[in-house]
């Protein structure tokens, strides 16, 4: 196995990925997706960066199995070597997506039929950004943290626009309640507060992603880390303290000391499974484990630890309601995913059966 190039190492390439390439895509060229917009990709390889598209083979594979990996920003992909090394660099073909280490995935909470969408792949840290002003919302922060825990990466809360807060301690307390055990960093792109604490989590080959609602200051923090205006930013509206939406596409930005992915703000963000809910609401889960009955509905059952904790003030009623709501979403998502998998399996075998029948007709004719 040849040694990886410094360019690939700087992008996060390692021995594990080299082994994956050999086992999953022998003979293909590795690359990492830097940006995606309307089905077109910007990919970087040893030969440099350039546009790329998914091959017909990859499209066919995902049509047969909608749960199969479709390229996303941060993915390591395997490309047709001729399309990379040949003169037609605008026709780079992505043949396969290498197995992901982590993935930030969203689902629309209001539409069970909407497929899940990978926001960022192969990240080490998920920065959940929320601004310390009127925009701050505990329930929204809990939802973003749940999705962050689902990703398999480490979540960290960034309280942005700290320079605008009259009492930053109030926001720190609220964030700590919503994110028990999660590191919280107060940040101001204007004064520079917290920027070095954020930079501490960068490193050669490490990838972080910034998530949060539109206008919470993600792009401003990225620019502060870069020391240059890499991304567009906008001011806040005076009527509701919300920032103006500036990021329009997901993109991986290469800095001198690491890699980061900036994502557009999301109107809706649904959860995928119960594991993220259980981790994000570990405090509620611990209390619920003390209920007398394993299937306690926390309504009128005797020995309910949840009701006792709410009555004593040890558990906020709103946090309990959020735990229940996200738990129901996770259950619905699991049911929808299972149904999707069953449909994909039927579709795959139907395609195989049609292929066999066509082969038999060609070999033996219509009358056998």
SETORTI-328003 format. One line per field, with one value per residue (C-alpha): residue number from 0; chain; z, x, y. Coordinates in nm, 4 decimals. Example, Ala and Ser with C-alpha at 12.3 -4.5 7.8 and 13.67 -1.06 7.14 Angstrom:
// residues 2
seq: (0; 1)
mol: (A; A)
w: (0.7800; 0.7140)
u: (1.2300; 1.3670)
v: (-0.4500; -0.1060)
***
This chain:
// residues 368
seq: (0; 1; 2; 3; 4; 5; 6; 7; 8; 9; 10; 11; 12; 13; 14; 15; 16; 17; 18; 19; 20; 21; 22; 23; 24; 25; 26; 27; 28; 29; 30; 31; 32; 33; 34; 35; 36; 37; 38; 39; 40; 41; 42; 43; 44; 45; 46; 47; 48; 49; 50; 51; 52; 53; 54; 55; 56; 57; 58; 59; 60; 61; 62; 63; 64; 65; 66; 67; 68; 69; 70; 71; 72; 73; 74; 75; 76; 77; 78; 79; 80; 81; 82; 83; 84; 85; 86; 87; 88; 89; 90; 91; 92; 93; 94; 95; 96; 97; 98; 99; 100; 101; 102; 103; 104; 105; 106; 107; 108; 109; 110; 111; 112; 113; 114; 115; 116; 117; 118; 119; 120; 121; 122; 123; 124; 125; 126; 127; 128; 129; 130; 131; 132; 133; 134; 135; 136; 137; 138; 139; 140; 141; 142; 143; 144; 145; 146; 147; 148; 149; 150; 151; 152; 153; 154; 155; 156; 157; 158; 159; 160; 161; 162; 163; 164; 165; 166; 167; 168; 169; 170; 171; 172; 173; 174; 175; 176; 177; 178; 179; 180; 181; 182; 183; 184; 185; 186; 187; 188; 189; 190; 191; 192; 193; 194; 195; 196; 197; 198; 199; 200; 201; 202; 203; 204; 205; 206; 207; 208; 209; 210; 211; 212; 213; 214; 215; 216; 217; 218; 219; 220; 221; 222; 223; 224; 225; 226; 227; 228; 229; 230; 231; 232; 233; 234; 235; 236; 237; 238; 239; 240; 241; 242; 243; 244; 245; 246; 247; 248; 249; 250; 251; 252; 253; 254; 255; 256; 257; 258; 259; 260; 261; 262; 263; 264; 265; 266; 267; 268; 269; 270; 271; 272; 273; 274; 275; 276; 277; 278; 279; 280; 281; 282; 283; 284; 285; 286; 287; 288; 289; 290; 291; 292; 293; 294; 295; 296; 297; 298; 299; 300; 301; 302; 303; 304; 305; 306; 307; 308; 309; 310; 311; 312; 313; 314; 315; 316; 317; 318; 319; 320; 321; 322; 323; 324; 325; 326; 327; 328; 329; 330; 331; 332; 333; 334; 335; 336; 337; 338; 339; 340; 341; 342; 343; 344; 345; 346; 347; 348; 349; 350; 351; 352; 353; 354; 355; 356; 357; 358; 359; 360; 361; 362; 363; 364; 365; 366; 367)
mol: (A; A; A; A; A; A; A; A; A; A; A; A; A; A; A; A; A; A; A; A; A; A; A; A; A; A; A; A; A; A; A; A; A; A; A; A; A; A; A; A; A; A; A; A; A; A; A; A; A; A; A; A; A; A; A; A; A; A; A; A; A; A; A; A; A; A; A; A; A; A; A; A; A; A; A; A; A; A; A; A; A; A; A; A; A; A; A; A; A; A; A; A; A; A; A; A; A; A; A; A; A; A; A; A; A; A; A; A; A; A; A; A; A; A; A; A; A; A; A; A; A; A; A; A; A; A; A; A; A; A; A; A; A; A; A; A; A; A; A; A; A; A; A; A; A; A; A; A; A; A; A; A; A; A; A; A; A; A; A; A; A; A; A; A; A; A; A; A; A; A; A; A; A; A; A; A; A; A; A; A; A; A; A; A; A; A; A; A; A; A; A; A; A; A; A; A; A; A; A; A; A; A; A; A; A; A; A; A; A; A; A; A; A; A; A; A; A; A; A; A; A; A; A; A; A; A; A; A; A; A; A; A; A; A; A; A; A; A; A; A; A; A; A; A; A; A; A; A; A; A; A; A; A; A; A; A; A; A; A; A; A; A; A; A; A; A; A; A; A; A; A; A; A; A; A; A; A; A; A; A; A; A; A; A; A; A; A; A; A; A; A; A; A; A; A; A; A; A; A; A; A; A; A; A; A; A; A; A; A; A; A; A; A; A; A; A; A; A; A; A; A; A; A; A; A; A; A; A; A; A; A; A; A; A; A; A; A; A; A; A; A; A; A; A; A; A; A; A; A; A; A; A; A; A; A; A; A; A; A; A; A; A; A; A; A; A; A; A)
w: (0.0000; -0.1107; 0.1376; 0.1247; -0.0153; 0.2224; 0.0552; 0.1368; 0.4918; 0.5455; 0.4368; 0.6940; 0.4927; 0.7118; 0.7167; 0.7981; 0.4883; 0.2769; 0.3940; 0.3106; -0.0396; -0.1004; 0.0361; -0.1054; -0.4217; -0.5490; -0.8460; -0.7921; -0.6916; -0.3484; -0.3072; -0.0589; -0.1326; -0.0576; -0.1666; -0.3075; -0.4839; -0.6749; -0.7444; -0.8573; -0.6451; -0.5924; -0.5148; -0.4231; -0.5031; -0.5328; -0.8814; -0.7434; -0.7098; -0.9718; -1.0411; -1.0239; -1.0687; -0.9507; -1.2037; -1.3583; -1.1666; -0.8344; -0.9282; -1.0215; -0.6932; -0.4866; -0.6909; -0.6028; -0.2393; -0.1201; 0.2097; 0.0286; 0.0764; -0.1583; -0.1718; 0.0820; 0.1893; 0.3905; 0.2300; 0.1098; -0.2341; -0.4940; -0.8470; -1.1897; -1.2404; -1.6105; -1.5333; -1.2824; -1.4791; -1.8272; -2.0006; -1.9325; -1.5708; -1.5751; -1.6031; -1.2851; -1.1955; -0.8374; -0.8401; -0.4674; -0.1263; 0.1266; 0.4592; 0.6868; 1.0322; 1.1478; 0.9806; 1.0785; 0.9402; 0.9394; 0.8708; 0.8307; 1.1545; 0.9724; 0.6746; 0.7405; 0.3690; 0.3325; 0.3024; 0.5498; 0.4351; 0.5278; 0.6248; 0.6886; 0.6878; 0.8677; 1.1262; 1.4661; 1.6383; 1.5875; 1.6962; 1.7774; 1.7443; 1.9125; 1.9690; 2.3134; 2.2365; 2.1740; 1.9196; 2.1928; 2.2247; 2.4682; 2.2836; 1.9531; 2.1212; 2.2600; 1.9127; 1.7533; 2.0310; 1.9780; 1.6099; 1.7031; 1.9413; 1.6721; 1.4404; 1.6466; 1.6762; 1.9841; 2.0297; 2.1659; 2.2191; 2.1007; 2.2510; 1.9764; 1.9756; 2.3415; 2.3048; 2.2639; 2.5787; 2.8806; 3.1114; 2.9516; 3.2746; 3.2159; 2.8741; 3.0086; 3.2765; 3.0272; 2.7836; 3.0595; 3.1595; 2.7988; 2.7391; 3.0539; 3.0264; 2.6994; 2.6726; 2.6263; 2.4820; 2.4720; 2.1460; 1.9883; 1.6353; 1.7056; 2.0200; 1.9563; 2.2808; 2.2704; 1.9229; 2.0532; 2.2613; 1.9407; 1.7527; 2.0196; 1.8687; 1.5222; 1.4103; 1.1032; 0.9414; 1.1909; 1.0643; 1.2558; 1.1424; 1.2383; 1.2751; 1.3898; 1.2723; 1.0085; 1.1218; 1.4537; 1.3458; 1.2087; 0.9097; 1.1266; 1.3533; 1.0504; 0.9228; 1.2653; 1.2724; 0.9210; 0.9879; 0.6552; 0.5123; 0.3528; 0.3883; 0.3469; 0.6643; 0.7399; 1.0235; 1.2617; 1.2272; 1.4894; 1.5367; 1.6559; 1.6910; 1.4271; 1.1933; 0.8187; 0.6327; 0.4407; 0.3877; 0.0911; 0.0505; 0.2553; 0.2025; 0.3536; 0.4213; 0.4534; 0.7178; 0.8145; 1.1339; 1.0313; 0.8302; 0.8926; 0.7311; 0.7302; 0.6792; 0.5916; 0.8666; 0.8697; 0.9007; 1.0241; 1.1903; 1.2767; 1.4723; 1.3359; 1.6259; 1.9995; 2.0720; 2.0134; 2.2275; 2.5091; 2.5080; 2.4743; 2.7549; 2.9725; 3.2838; 3.2042; 3.1122; 3.4494; 3.6348; 3.4259; 3.5079; 3.8696; 3.7869; 3.9500; 3.6153; 3.3080; 3.0796; 3.2918; 3.0897; 3.3442; 3.3734; 3.6739; 3.7426; 4.1035; 4.1775; 3.8801; 3.9324; 3.6550; 3.8207; 4.1540; 4.0028; 3.8377; 4.1656; 4.3589; 4.0982; 4.0054; 3.6493; 3.4351; 3.2919; 2.9536; 2.9273; 3.0069; 2.7369; 2.4866; 2.5747; 2.5109; 2.1845; 2.0384; 2.1561; 1.9603; 1.6541; 1.6830; 1.7000; 1.3889; 1.2065; 1.2926; 1.1590; 0.8372; 0.7932; 0.8311; 0.5753; 0.3385; 0.3779; 0.3009; -0.0142; -0.1242; -0.0774; -0.2836; -0.5534; -0.5655; -0.6069; -0.8676; -1.0704; -1.0343; -1.1474; -1.4547; -1.5417; -1.5172; -1.7334; -1.9984; -2.0001; -2.0418; -2.3310; -2.5089; -2.4581; -2.5242; -2.6987; -2.5893; -2.6060; -2.3699)
u: (0.0000; 0.1581; 0.2013; -0.0766; 0.0092; 0.0432; -0.2619; -0.4819; -0.3439; -0.4305; -0.7848; -0.8068; -0.6885; -0.5502; -0.4704; -0.8295; -0.9570; -0.6830; -0.8005; -1.1614; -1.0584; -0.8909; -1.1854; -1.4721; -1.3382; -1.0227; -0.8680; -1.0518; -0.9092; -0.9911; -1.1206; -1.3145; -1.6241; -1.5737; -1.9127; -2.2469; -2.5121; -2.8098; -2.6495; -2.3132; -2.0032; -1.6626; -1.4139; -1.0455; -0.8003; -0.4240; -0.4606; -0.6256; -0.9867; -1.2578; -1.6279; -1.7729; -2.1015; -2.2392; -2.1943; -2.4872; -2.3876; -2.4072; -2.7403; -2.8775; -2.7562; -2.9292; -3.2481; -3.2610; -3.1813; -3.2811; -3.1019; -2.7662; -2.5120; -2.5497; -2.2546; -2.2525; -2.0109; -1.7271; -1.7634; -1.4638; -1.5534; -1.3963; -1.3733; -1.3130; -0.9341; -0.9720; -1.2145; -0.9667; -0.6450; -0.7850; -0.8265; -1.1998; -1.1638; -1.5209; -1.6514; -1.5109; -1.7294; -1.8055; -1.8417; -1.8773; -1.9086; -1.6680; -1.8185; -1.8721; -1.7197; -1.9812; -2.2653; -2.4903; -2.8308; -3.1550; -3.5105; -3.8182; -4.0206; -4.3459; -4.3117; -4.2494; -4.2055; -3.9191; -3.5897; -3.3174; -3.0471; -2.6784; -2.5661; -2.2013; -2.0010; -1.6881; -1.6770; -1.5070; -1.6966; -2.0446; -2.0630; -2.4238; -2.4388; -2.7081; -2.6910; -2.7088; -2.9988; -3.3753; -3.3143; -3.2046; -3.4493; -3.3969; -3.6245; -3.4477; -3.1092; -3.2221; -3.3319; -2.9998; -2.8091; -3.0121; -2.9182; -2.5559; -2.5419; -2.6983; -2.4083; -2.1512; -1.9352; -1.8786; -2.1268; -2.0173; -2.2467; -2.1325; -2.3149; -2.2478; -2.2805; -2.1737; -2.0885; -2.4603; -2.5761; -2.6745; -2.6380; -2.4382; -2.4690; -2.8417; -2.7811; -2.5007; -2.7313; -3.0120; -2.7705; -2.6176; -2.9651; -3.0444; -2.7023; -2.5890; -2.2282; -2.1691; -1.8922; -2.0305; -1.8184; -1.9228; -1.8083; -1.7979; -1.6670; -1.6512; -1.4355; -1.2641; -1.3934; -1.3913; -1.2370; -0.9202; -1.1283; -1.3074; -0.9773; -0.8524; -1.0836; -0.9309; -0.6234; -0.4530; -0.6914; -0.9715; -1.3114; -1.5691; -1.9151; -2.1176; -2.4934; -2.7672; -3.0520; -3.0143; -2.8314; -2.6903; -2.3390; -2.1896; -2.0245; -1.8880; -1.7180; -1.5724; -1.4314; -1.2854; -1.1132; -0.9794; -0.8708; -1.0260; -1.3775; -1.4156; -1.7953; -2.0643; -2.2224; -2.5233; -2.6353; -2.9214; -3.2759; -3.3715; -3.7293; -3.6533; -3.2708; -3.2547; -2.9602; -3.0018; -2.9549; -2.6256; -2.5004; -2.6784; -2.4869; -2.2906; -1.9184; -1.5962; -1.3440; -0.9720; -0.7920; -0.4264; -0.5097; -0.7972; -1.1139; -1.4613; -1.8024; -2.0501; -2.4168; -2.7219; -2.9762; -3.2670; -3.6378; -3.7050; -3.4802; -3.6146; -3.4488; -3.3727; -3.3443; -3.3812; -3.0092; -2.9576; -3.2604; -3.1381; -2.7929; -2.9128; -3.1652; -2.9488; -3.0686; -3.4336; -3.3483; -3.1770; -3.4809; -3.7185; -3.5123; -3.6254; -3.9938; -4.1565; -4.2749; -4.0527; -4.3398; -4.4422; -4.6338; -4.5540; -4.9208; -5.0955; -4.8943; -4.7857; -4.4165; -4.3472; -4.0053; -4.0656; -4.3746; -4.1964; -3.8960; -4.1224; -4.3104; -3.9861; -3.8410; -3.5566; -3.6898; -3.8256; -4.1680; -4.0746; -3.7632; -3.9687; -4.2221; -3.9381; -3.7996; -4.1399; -4.1914; -3.8516; -3.8920; -4.2174; -4.0460; -3.7667; -4.0196; -4.2001; -3.8691; -3.7679; -4.0994; -4.0627; -3.7030; -3.8053; -4.0816; -3.8371; -3.5941; -3.8645; -3.9682; -3.6052; -3.5595; -3.8716; -3.7549; -3.4118; -3.5488; -3.7999; -3.5107; -3.3168; -3.6187; -3.6686; -3.2999; -3.3194; -3.6337; -3.4706; -3.1626; -3.3780; -3.5720; -3.2482; -3.1081; -3.4130; -3.6624; -4.0148; -4.1287; -3.9499)
v: (0.0000; 0.3289; 0.6150; 0.8766; 1.2170; 1.5161; 1.6731; 1.3741; 1.3520; 1.7190; 1.6322; 1.3533; 1.0522; 0.7722; 0.3992; 0.3085; 0.4882; 0.3303; -0.0121; 0.0808; 0.1846; -0.1510; -0.3509; -0.1438; 0.0199; -0.1453; 0.0319; 0.3595; 0.6988; 0.8479; 1.2001; 1.4108; 1.6158; 1.9857; 2.1197; 2.0102; 2.2132; 2.0739; 1.7383; 1.8803; 1.8297; 1.9838; 1.7058; 1.7201; 1.4384; 1.4044; 1.5526; 1.8667; 1.9777; 1.9872; 1.9277; 1.5786; 1.3973; 1.0655; 0.7859; 0.6071; 0.2967; 0.4806; 0.6360; 0.2939; 0.1432; 0.4117; 0.3809; 0.0121; 0.0876; 0.4381; 0.3710; 0.3384; 0.6152; 0.9114; 1.1573; 1.4394; 1.7105; 1.5571; 1.2153; 1.0206; 0.8884; 0.6617; 0.8010; 0.6544; 0.6981; 0.7791; 1.0624; 1.2100; 1.1711; 1.2324; 1.5643; 1.5840; 1.6986; 1.8320; 1.4772; 1.3236; 1.0288; 0.9243; 0.5481; 0.4809; 0.6449; 0.4946; 0.3856; 0.6843; 0.7171; 0.9696; 1.1582; 1.4478; 1.3521; 1.5467; 1.4455; 1.6610; 1.6209; 1.6988; 1.4628; 1.0942; 1.0301; 1.2785; 1.0909; 1.1652; 1.4046; 1.3920; 1.7419; 1.6525; 1.3300; 1.2118; 1.4887; 1.4810; 1.7630; 1.9077; 2.2711; 2.3591; 2.7371; 2.9446; 3.3194; 3.4792; 3.7120; 3.6949; 3.4160; 3.1737; 2.8839; 2.5942; 2.3500; 2.4163; 2.3677; 2.0309; 1.9222; 2.0177; 1.8403; 1.5245; 1.5205; 1.5951; 1.2984; 1.0769; 1.1601; 0.9722; 1.2855; 1.5005; 1.7887; 2.1277; 2.4259; 2.7689; 3.0670; 3.3184; 3.6995; 3.7054; 4.0740; 4.1514; 3.9710; 4.1812; 3.8792; 3.5971; 3.3955; 3.3564; 3.2012; 2.9801; 2.8414; 2.7729; 2.6049; 2.3921; 2.2719; 2.1774; 2.0198; 1.8362; 1.7199; 1.9090; 2.1710; 2.5231; 2.8036; 3.1688; 3.3248; 3.6684; 3.7101; 4.0860; 4.0852; 3.7523; 3.6014; 3.2207; 3.1941; 3.0286; 2.7866; 2.6869; 2.6634; 2.4189; 2.1558; 2.1907; 2.0011; 1.8584; 1.6120; 1.6870; 1.8009; 2.0051; 2.1122; 2.4182; 2.3654; 2.5988; 2.8148; 3.0840; 3.3937; 3.2693; 3.3673; 3.0454; 3.2140; 3.4948; 3.2404; 3.0617; 3.3908; 3.4681; 3.1284; 3.1811; 3.5368; 3.6344; 3.6902; 3.3476; 3.3371; 3.6014; 3.7363; 3.9519; 4.1755; 4.1048; 4.2378; 4.4903; 4.3664; 4.0118; 3.9918; 3.7201; 3.7163; 3.7277; 3.4009; 3.4074; 3.0502; 2.8905; 2.5652; 2.3159; 2.3434; 2.2141; 2.4898; 2.4137; 2.6168; 2.6129; 2.4226; 2.1980; 2.1477; 2.2801; 2.2477; 2.5349; 2.4479; 2.6594; 2.7191; 2.4742; 2.5451; 2.1911; 1.9360; 1.5926; 1.3133; 0.9670; 0.7232; 0.6816; 0.6622; 1.0342; 1.1187; 0.8942; 1.0574; 1.4164; 1.3600; 1.1399; 1.3229; 1.2468; 0.8865; 0.8363; 0.9657; 0.7502; 0.4405; 0.4878; 0.4400; 0.1396; 0.0006; -0.0405; 0.0642; 0.3612; 0.6194; 0.8941; 0.9848; 0.8301; 0.5156; 0.4633; 0.5008; 0.7296; 0.8882; 1.1427; 1.2932; 1.2982; 1.4815; 1.7403; 1.7942; 1.8435; 2.0787; 1.8405; 1.8114; 2.0906; 2.0068; 2.1589; 1.9412; 1.6311; 1.7293; 1.7776; 1.4316; 1.2744; 1.4638; 1.3750; 1.0157; 0.9880; 1.1377; 0.8813; 0.5965; 0.7224; 0.7641; 0.4068; 0.2725; 0.4766; 0.3582; -0.0058; 0.0402; 0.2089; -0.0788; -0.3348; -0.1451; -0.1229; -0.4977; -0.5729; -0.3313; -0.4927; -0.8460; -0.7294; -0.5855; -0.9103; -1.1109; -0.8892; -0.9261; -1.3053; -1.3171; -1.0966; -1.3201; -1.6318; -1.4737; -1.3826; -1.7319; -1.9481; -1.7190; -1.6357; -1.9987; -2.2337)
***
